[in-house]
């Protein structure tokens, strides 16, 4: 008896997000083949240029960075990984975006916590939403869903609680970059303006002046965690290196949302963010 093929659906994936285990459809629309390894090659200037995917057949596919490919997803896995939530709610948004990535236990774990009922006054819930959006971009190059998740937080006002605000601020910085990268400059500027509302929260003129001076110093000389990243790389600890690079990425996003600084221009930050994303995905 001939075994029937698994029901599948096709979704698009950024080249940098292709990883071992994905079933990629060839350029001629050929049957999906499993990827067993990926390597990112750079051009002569050190900029990531091509993703080389090795298939289970031994053949390789060369895919330009920034482009997209089609991968096959088992619909039964999607159904098994789906999380019930009432339509039109933040929980429904979370359930939808994680259903696109049923293979990720990390995303499913975050979604399971959030879909029990989101509390926007809870710092841990805000952190989960922020981390979900960041993971969608970093690990899956899923910019569209990352932005949808960010928008669960981007309308929340600054209420004076910096513990909660840092996660909203992070979502605004990420959303600003995603809008900028998508060519929507006005939307990117709006997110950045919302992020900076906390900068102007101090009403005492002297305290506000001192806070502005401290903030400018932080923008001009940010901690980009070079020693930590270099130590992890030298030790071959890819998990630690990735964790520190993700922290550095959030700093770069924050700097870009402020329009850069006296030492790092907005264009330079955009370039570094792109390269950091590629470096993280290569680990």
Secondary structure, DSSP 4 states (H G I P E B T S, - for coil): -PPPPPPEEEEEEEGGG--TT-EEPPTT-PPPEEEEEEEEEE-TTS-EEEEEEEETTS-EEEEETT-EEEEEEEHHHHHHH-----TTSHHHHHHHHHHTTTT-HHHHHHHHHHTT---TT-HHHHHHHHHHHHHHHHHH--HHHHHHHHTTTTTPPP-S-HHHHHHHHHHHHHHHHHHHHTT-HHHHHHHHHHHGGGGG---SHHHHHHHHHHHHHHHHT----HHHHHHHHHTT-HHHHHHHHHHHHHHHHHHHHTT--SSS-HHHHHHHHHHHHHHHHT-
